[in-house]
Amino acid sequence: MTLEIRYGENAVTGILAGRLDTVAAVQFAKDIEALTENADKKIILDCSQLEFISSSGLRLFLTLRKATLAKGGKVVVKGISKEIKKVFTITGFSSLFDFE
């Protein structure tokens, strides 16, 4: 699992690639600190290359969402596959995020 961060004028984009499973979530928790530091902006999570997400990964998405809400920012999930979107729907997370 990799996370590439791109900084824009009004948004920060995190490009996720690979499998966000329980093992990868440990590193991802450290990697998203850069996104959390920019929680006052729009944060785009580009999931077009994300192959899998575990409950640990979902928890980190939720952690990032809470940080952005506290600082007036917003999280947008972009390019999510049908399979991963189904996981968001089943867990009730689909109502918590904006999707593009």
DSSP file (Angstrom, degrees, kcal/mol; ACC not computed):
  #  RESIDUE AA STRUCTURE BP1 BP2  ACC     N-H-->O    O-->H-N    N-H-->O    O-->H-N    TCO  KAPPA ALPHA  PHI   PSI    X-CA   Y-CA   Z-CA
    1    1 A M              0   0    0      0, 0.0     2,-0.3     0, 0.0    17,-0.2   0.000 360.0 360.0 360.0 130.5    0.0    0.0    0.0
    2    2 A T  E     -A   17   0A   0     15,-2.5    15,-2.1     2,-0.0     2,-0.4  -0.923 360.0-158.3-126.3 154.7    1.4    3.4   -0.9
    3    3 A L  E     -A   16   0A   0     -2,-0.3     2,-0.5    13,-0.2    13,-0.2  -0.974   6.7-170.9-132.7 118.1    0.2    6.9   -0.4
    4    4 A E  E     -A   15   0A   0     11,-2.2    11,-3.5    -2,-0.4     2,-0.5  -0.929  11.9-153.3-107.1 131.8    1.3    9.8   -2.6
    5    5 A I  E     -A   14   0A   0     -2,-0.5     2,-0.4     9,-0.2     9,-0.2  -0.909  10.0-172.1-111.9 130.3    0.4   13.3   -1.4
    6    6 A R  E     -A   13   0A   0      7,-2.9     7,-3.0    -2,-0.5     2,-0.5  -0.980  13.8-145.1-121.5 130.6    0.0   16.2   -3.8
    7    7 A Y  E     +A   12   0A   0     -2,-0.4     5,-0.2     5,-0.2     2,-0.2  -0.830  21.0 177.1-100.0 125.9   -0.5   19.7   -2.5
    8    8 A G        -     0   0    0      3,-2.6     0, 0.0    -2,-0.5     0, 0.0  -0.602  44.2 -97.3-114.4-180.0   -2.7   22.1   -4.5
    9    9 A E  S    S+     0   0    0     -2,-0.2     3,-0.1     1,-0.2    -1,-0.0   0.917 118.5  10.2 -66.2 -44.5   -3.8   25.6   -3.8
   10   10 A N  S    S+     0   0    0      1,-0.1    32,-1.3    31,-0.1     2,-0.3   0.389 129.5  39.9-117.1   1.3   -7.2   24.8   -2.2
   11   11 A A  E     - b   0  42A   0     30,-0.2    -3,-2.6    32,-0.0     2,-0.4  -0.987  59.1-143.1-149.6 156.1   -6.9   21.0   -1.8
   12   12 A V  E     -Ab   7  43A   0     30,-2.4    32,-2.7    -2,-0.3     2,-0.5  -0.991  21.9-154.1-120.2 129.9   -4.6   18.2   -0.8
   13   13 A T  E     -Ab   6  44A   0     -7,-3.0    -7,-2.9    -2,-0.4     2,-0.6  -0.906   6.9-163.6-110.8 128.9   -4.8   15.0   -2.6
   14   14 A G  E     -Ab   5  45A   0     30,-3.2    32,-2.5    -2,-0.5     2,-0.7  -0.953   9.6-156.6-107.2 119.1   -3.8   11.6   -1.2
   15   15 A I  E     -Ab   4  46A   0    -11,-3.5   -11,-2.2    -2,-0.6     2,-0.4  -0.861  10.4-161.9-101.0 113.1   -3.4    8.9   -3.9
   16   16 A L  E     +A    3   0A   0     30,-2.3    33,-0.8    -2,-0.7     2,-0.4  -0.758  10.8 178.6 -97.2 137.6   -3.8    5.5   -2.5
   17   17 A A  E     +Ab   2  49A   0    -15,-2.1   -15,-2.5    -2,-0.4     2,-0.3  -1.000  44.1   7.9-139.8 138.9   -2.6    2.4   -4.3
   18   18 A G  E    S- b   0  50A   0     31,-2.3    33,-3.5    -2,-0.4    34,-1.0  -0.692 102.3 -22.3 100.9-150.0   -2.6   -1.3   -3.3
   19   19 A R  E     - b   0  52A   0     -2,-0.3     2,-1.3    32,-0.2    34,-0.2  -0.902  41.8-158.5-109.5 120.0   -4.3   -3.0   -0.4
   20   20 A L  E     + b   0  53A   0     32,-2.9    34,-2.5    -2,-0.5    37,-0.4  -0.636  40.7 150.9 -94.9  75.7   -5.2   -1.1    2.7
   21   21 A D     >  -     0   0    0     -2,-1.3     4,-2.0    32,-0.2    31,-0.0  -0.275  64.5 -82.0 -96.4-174.0   -5.3   -4.2    5.0
   22   22 A T  H  > S+     0   0    0      1,-0.2     4,-0.7     2,-0.2    -1,-0.0   0.873 129.2  47.6 -60.6 -39.7   -4.6   -4.4    8.7
   23   23 A V  H >> S+     0   0    0      1,-0.2     3,-0.9     2,-0.2     4,-0.6   0.932 114.0  46.0 -67.8 -46.0   -0.9   -4.6    8.2
   24   24 A A  H 3> S+     0   0    0      1,-0.2     4,-2.6     2,-0.2     3,-0.3   0.765  99.6  71.2 -68.5 -25.0   -0.7   -1.7    5.8
   25   25 A A  H 3X S+     0   0    0     -4,-2.0     4,-2.2     1,-0.2    -1,-0.2   0.807  88.8  62.3 -63.6 -29.1   -3.0    0.4    8.1
   26   26 A V  H <X S+     0   0    0     -3,-0.9     4,-0.8    -4,-0.7    -1,-0.2   0.945 111.7  36.1 -61.5 -48.0   -0.2    0.7   10.6
   27   27 A Q  H >X S+     0   0    0     -4,-0.6     4,-2.5    -3,-0.3     3,-0.6   0.884 113.8  57.8 -71.3 -39.2    2.0    2.6    8.1
   28   28 A F  H 3X S+     0   0    0     -4,-2.6     4,-2.3     1,-0.2    -2,-0.2   0.856  98.9  60.2 -60.5 -35.4   -1.0    4.4    6.6
   29   29 A A  H 3< S+     0   0    0     -4,-2.2    -1,-0.2     1,-0.2    -2,-0.2   0.875 110.4  41.5 -59.9 -37.0   -1.8    5.8   10.1
   30   30 A K  H X< S+     0   0    0     -4,-0.8     3,-1.2    -3,-0.6     4,-0.3   0.886 112.8  54.3 -74.5 -40.6    1.6    7.5   10.0
   31   31 A D  H >< S+     0   0    0     -4,-2.5     3,-1.0     1,-0.3     4,-0.4   0.827 100.6  58.8 -65.2 -33.2    1.3    8.6    6.4
   32   32 A I  T 3X S+     0   0    0     -4,-2.3     4,-2.7     1,-0.2     3,-0.3   0.529  78.9  89.6 -79.5  -1.9   -2.0   10.4    6.8
   33   33 A E  H <> S+     0   0    0     -3,-1.2     4,-2.1     1,-0.2    -1,-0.2   0.880  84.7  55.6 -58.1 -36.0   -0.5   12.7    9.4
   34   34 A A  H <4 S+     0   0    0     -3,-1.0     4,-0.5    -4,-0.3    -1,-0.2   0.860 109.4  46.3 -64.4 -34.5    0.4   15.0    6.5
   35   35 A L  H >4 S+     0   0    0     -4,-0.4     3,-1.1    -3,-0.3    -2,-0.2   0.902 109.6  53.5 -72.5 -40.8   -3.2   15.0    5.4
   36   36 A T  H >< S+     0   0    0     -4,-2.7     3,-1.6     1,-0.3    -2,-0.2   0.852 101.5  60.0 -62.0 -35.4   -4.4   15.6    9.0
   37   37 A E  T 3< S+     0   0    0     -4,-2.1    -1,-0.3     1,-0.3     3,-0.2   0.743 108.5  45.5 -63.8 -22.2   -2.1   18.6    9.2
   38   38 A N  T X  S+     0   0    0     -3,-1.1     3,-2.1    -4,-0.5    -1,-0.3  -0.015  74.0 126.8-107.4  27.4   -4.1   20.1    6.3
   39   39 A A  T <   +     0   0    0     -3,-1.6    34,-0.6     1,-0.3    32,-0.2   0.584  61.1  70.3 -66.5 -10.1   -7.5   19.2    7.7
   40   40 A D  T 3  S+     0   0    0     -3,-0.2    -1,-0.3    32,-0.2     2,-0.2   0.502  98.8  60.1 -82.4  -2.9   -8.7   22.8    7.3
   41   41 A K  S <  S-     0   0    0     -3,-2.1    33,-1.6    32,-0.1     2,-0.5  -0.529 103.8 -77.9-111.8 179.1   -8.7   22.3    3.5
   42   42 A K  E     -bc  11  74A   0    -32,-1.3   -30,-2.4    31,-0.2     2,-0.6  -0.710  45.6-158.5 -77.2 127.0  -10.5   20.0    1.1
   43   43 A I  E     -bc  12  75A   0     31,-3.6    33,-3.0    -2,-0.5     2,-0.6  -0.950   2.5-161.0-112.2 122.3   -8.8   16.6    1.2
   44   44 A I  E     -bc  13  76A   0    -32,-2.7   -30,-3.2    -2,-0.6     2,-0.8  -0.901   4.0-158.9-104.4 123.5   -9.3   14.3   -1.8
   45   45 A L  E     -bc  14  77A   0     31,-3.3    33,-2.8    -2,-0.6     2,-0.9  -0.879   9.6-156.2-101.4 103.4   -8.6   10.6   -1.3
   46   46 A D  E     +bc  15  78A   0    -32,-2.5   -30,-2.3    -2,-0.8     3,-0.3  -0.711  20.6 170.1 -83.6 106.5   -8.0    9.3   -4.8
   47   47 A C  E >   +     0   0A   0     31,-3.4     3,-1.5    -2,-0.9    34,-0.4   0.128  39.3 114.6-105.0  18.4   -8.9    5.6   -4.5
   48   48 A S  E 3  S+     0   0A   0      1,-0.3    -1,-0.2    30,-0.2    31,-0.1   0.729  87.0  38.7 -64.6 -20.3   -8.8    4.7   -8.2
   49   49 A Q  E 3  S+b   17   0A   0    -33,-0.8   -31,-2.3    -3,-0.3     2,-0.5   0.302  88.6 114.9-109.3   6.9   -5.8    2.4   -7.5
   50   50 A L  E <   -b   18   0A   0     -3,-1.5    31,-0.3   -33,-0.3   -31,-0.2  -0.673  39.8-178.0 -81.2 126.3   -7.0    1.1   -4.2
   51   51 A E  E     +     0   0A   0    -33,-3.5     2,-0.3    -2,-0.5   -32,-0.2   0.729  62.5   4.1 -96.2 -26.2   -7.6   -2.7   -4.4
   52   52 A F  E     -b   19   0A   0    -34,-1.0   -32,-2.9    31,-0.0     2,-0.4  -0.989  53.6-160.9-159.8 147.4   -8.9   -3.5   -1.0
   53   53 A I  E     -b   20   0A   0     -2,-0.3   -32,-0.2   -34,-0.2     2,-0.1  -0.991  10.9-159.7-137.3 131.8   -9.8   -1.8    2.3
   54   54 A S     >  -     0   0    0    -34,-2.5     4,-2.2    -2,-0.4     5,-0.2  -0.395  41.2 -95.1 -96.0 177.2  -10.1   -3.5    5.7
   55   55 A S  H  > S+     0   0    0      1,-0.2     4,-2.1     2,-0.2     5,-0.1   0.832 127.0  57.4 -62.9 -31.3  -12.0   -2.3    8.8
   56   56 A S  H  > S+     0   0    0      2,-0.2     4,-1.5     1,-0.2    -1,-0.2   0.896 106.9  48.1 -65.2 -39.8   -8.6   -0.9   10.0
   57   57 A G  H  > S+     0   0    0    -37,-0.4     4,-1.9     2,-0.2    -2,-0.2   0.897 109.7  51.9 -66.0 -41.6   -8.5    1.2    6.8
   58   58 A L  H  X S+     0   0    0     -4,-2.2     4,-2.3     1,-0.2    -2,-0.2   0.890 105.8  55.7 -61.6 -39.3  -12.0    2.4    7.2
   59   59 A R  H  X S+     0   0    0     -4,-2.1     4,-2.2     1,-0.2    -1,-0.2   0.888 106.8  49.9 -60.9 -39.3  -11.3    3.5   10.8
   60   60 A L  H  X S+     0   0    0     -4,-1.5     4,-2.2     2,-0.2    -1,-0.2   0.860 107.5  53.3 -70.2 -35.0   -8.4    5.6    9.5
   61   61 A F  H  X S+     0   0    0     -4,-1.9     4,-2.2     2,-0.2    -1,-0.2   0.924 110.8  48.2 -60.4 -43.2  -10.7    7.2    6.9
   62   62 A L  H  X S+     0   0    0     -4,-2.3     4,-2.5     2,-0.2    -2,-0.2   0.889 108.4  53.5 -65.5 -40.0  -13.1    8.0    9.7
   63   63 A T  H  X S+     0   0    0     -4,-2.2     4,-1.9     1,-0.2    -1,-0.2   0.912 110.3  47.6 -59.6 -44.0  -10.2    9.5   11.8
   64   64 A L  H  X S+     0   0    0     -4,-2.2     4,-2.1     2,-0.2    -2,-0.2   0.890 110.1  52.8 -65.0 -40.0   -9.3   11.8    9.0
   65   65 A R  H  X S+     0   0    0     -4,-2.2     4,-2.5     1,-0.2    -2,-0.2   0.922 108.0  50.6 -61.8 -44.4  -12.9   12.8    8.5
   66   66 A K  H  X S+     0   0    0     -4,-2.5     4,-2.0     1,-0.2    -1,-0.2   0.895 109.5  51.2 -61.2 -40.4  -13.2   13.7   12.2
   67   67 A A  H  X S+     0   0    0     -4,-1.9     4,-1.2     1,-0.2    -1,-0.2   0.900 111.2  47.5 -64.4 -40.9  -10.1   15.9   12.0
   68   68 A T  H  X>S+     0   0    0     -4,-2.1     5,-2.8     1,-0.2     4,-0.7   0.892 109.9  52.1 -70.1 -38.1  -11.4   17.7    8.9
   69   69 A L  H ><5S+     0   0    0     -4,-2.5     3,-0.7     1,-0.2    -1,-0.2   0.904 108.7  51.7 -62.4 -39.4  -14.8   18.4   10.5
   70   70 A A  H 3<5S+     0   0    0     -4,-2.0    -1,-0.2     1,-0.2    -2,-0.2   0.803 116.9  38.9 -66.5 -29.4  -13.0   19.8   13.6
   71   71 A K  H 3<5S-     0   0    0     -4,-1.2    -1,-0.2   -32,-0.2    -2,-0.2   0.347 118.0-104.3-106.0   5.7  -11.0   22.2   11.5
   72   72 A G  T <<5S+     0   0    0     -4,-0.7    -3,-0.2    -3,-0.7   -32,-0.2   0.610  80.0 122.9  85.5  11.9  -13.6   23.1    8.9
   73   73 A G      < -     0   0    0     -5,-2.8     2,-0.3   -34,-0.6   -31,-0.2  -0.103  50.0-133.2 -92.2-164.8  -12.3   21.0    6.1
   74   74 A K  E     -c   42   0A   0    -33,-1.6   -31,-3.6    -3,-0.1     2,-0.5  -0.993   1.5-141.3-153.9 142.6  -13.8   18.3    4.0
   75   75 A V  E     -c   43   0A   0     -2,-0.3    23,-1.1   -33,-0.2     2,-0.4  -0.941  16.9-172.8-110.2 129.7  -12.9   14.8    2.8
   76   76 A V  E     -cd  44  98A   0    -33,-3.0   -31,-3.3    -2,-0.5     2,-0.5  -0.985  13.1-149.0-120.5 129.8  -13.9   13.7   -0.7
   77   77 A V  E     -cd  45  99A   0     21,-3.1    23,-2.3    -2,-0.4     2,-0.4  -0.875  21.9-171.3-100.2 126.4  -13.4   10.1   -1.8
   78   78 A K  E     +c   46   0A   0    -33,-2.8   -31,-3.4    -2,-0.5   -30,-0.2  -0.913  54.3   7.9-123.2 142.0  -12.7    9.8   -5.6
   79   79 A G  S    S+     0   0    0     -2,-0.4   -29,-0.2     1,-0.2     2,-0.2   0.752  74.2 170.4  70.3  27.5  -12.4    6.9   -8.0
   80   80 A I        -     0   0    0     -3,-0.2    -1,-0.2     1,-0.1   -32,-0.1  -0.474  31.6-119.6 -76.7 141.6  -13.6    4.2   -5.7
   81   81 A S     >  -     0   0    0    -34,-0.4     4,-2.5   -31,-0.3     5,-0.2  -0.287  22.6-111.1 -74.5 163.8  -14.3    0.8   -7.2
   82   82 A K  H  > S+     0   0    0      1,-0.2     4,-1.8     2,-0.2     5,-0.1   0.875 117.5  52.9 -62.5 -37.6  -17.7   -0.9   -7.0
   83   83 A E  H  > S+     0   0    0      2,-0.2     4,-1.3     1,-0.2    -1,-0.2   0.921 112.9  42.0 -66.2 -44.2  -16.4   -3.5   -4.6
   84   84 A I  H  > S+     0   0    0      1,-0.2     4,-2.0     2,-0.2    -2,-0.2   0.871 110.8  56.6 -72.2 -35.9  -14.9   -1.0   -2.1
   85   85 A K  H  X S+     0   0    0     -4,-2.5     4,-2.2     1,-0.2    -1,-0.2   0.872 103.5  55.8 -59.9 -36.4  -18.0    1.2   -2.5
   86   86 A K  H  X S+     0   0    0     -4,-1.8     4,-2.9     2,-0.2    -1,-0.2   0.887 104.7  51.9 -63.1 -39.2  -20.0   -1.8   -1.4
   87   87 A V  H  X S+     0   0    0     -4,-1.3     4,-2.0     1,-0.2     6,-0.3   0.917 109.7  49.4 -62.7 -43.2  -17.9   -2.1    1.8
   88   88 A F  H  X>S+     0   0    0     -4,-2.0     6,-1.7     1,-0.2     5,-1.4   0.895 113.4  47.1 -61.5 -40.2  -18.6    1.6    2.5
   89   89 A T  H ><5S+     0   0    0     -4,-2.2     3,-0.8     4,-0.2    -2,-0.2   0.933 111.2  49.2 -68.8 -46.9  -22.3    1.0    2.0
   90   90 A I  H 3<5S+     0   0    0     -4,-2.9    -1,-0.2     1,-0.3    -2,-0.2   0.875 114.7  45.3 -61.5 -38.7  -22.6   -2.1    4.1
   91   91 A T  H 3<5S-     0   0    0     -4,-2.0    -1,-0.3    -5,-0.2    -2,-0.2   0.547 113.3-116.2 -83.9  -7.1  -20.7   -0.5    7.0
   92   92 A G  T X<5S+     0   0    0     -3,-0.8     3,-0.8    -4,-0.6    -3,-0.2   0.491  83.6 119.0  85.3   3.0  -22.7    2.7    6.8
   93   93 A F  G >>< +     0   0    0     -5,-1.4     3,-1.6    -6,-0.3     4,-0.8   0.692  54.4  78.2 -74.5 -18.2  -19.7    4.8    5.9
   94   94 A S  G 34 S+     0   0    0     -6,-1.7     3,-0.3     1,-0.3    -1,-0.2   0.788  91.4  53.5 -64.8 -24.5  -21.1    5.8    2.5
   95   95 A S  G <4 S+     0   0    0     -3,-0.8    -1,-0.3    -7,-0.3    -2,-0.2   0.604 103.9  58.1 -82.6 -10.1  -23.3    8.4    4.2
   96   96 A L  T <4 S+     0   0    0     -3,-1.6     2,-0.3    -4,-0.2    -2,-0.2   0.644 103.9  51.9 -92.4 -16.6  -20.3   10.0    6.0
   97   97 A F  S  < S-     0   0    0     -4,-0.8     2,-0.4    -3,-0.3   -21,-0.1  -0.858  74.3-125.1-124.1 153.8  -18.2   10.8    2.9
   98   98 A D  E     -d   76   0A   0    -23,-1.1   -21,-3.1    -2,-0.3     2,-0.4  -0.812  31.1-154.1 -91.5 138.9  -18.7   12.7   -0.4
   99   99 A F  E      d   77   0A   0     -2,-0.4   -21,-0.2   -23,-0.2   -23,-0.0  -0.918 360.0 360.0-118.8 141.4  -17.9   10.6   -3.4
  100  100 A E              0   0    0    -23,-2.3   -22,-0.2    -2,-0.4    -1,-0.1   0.305 360.0 360.0-121.6 360.0  -16.8   11.8   -6.9
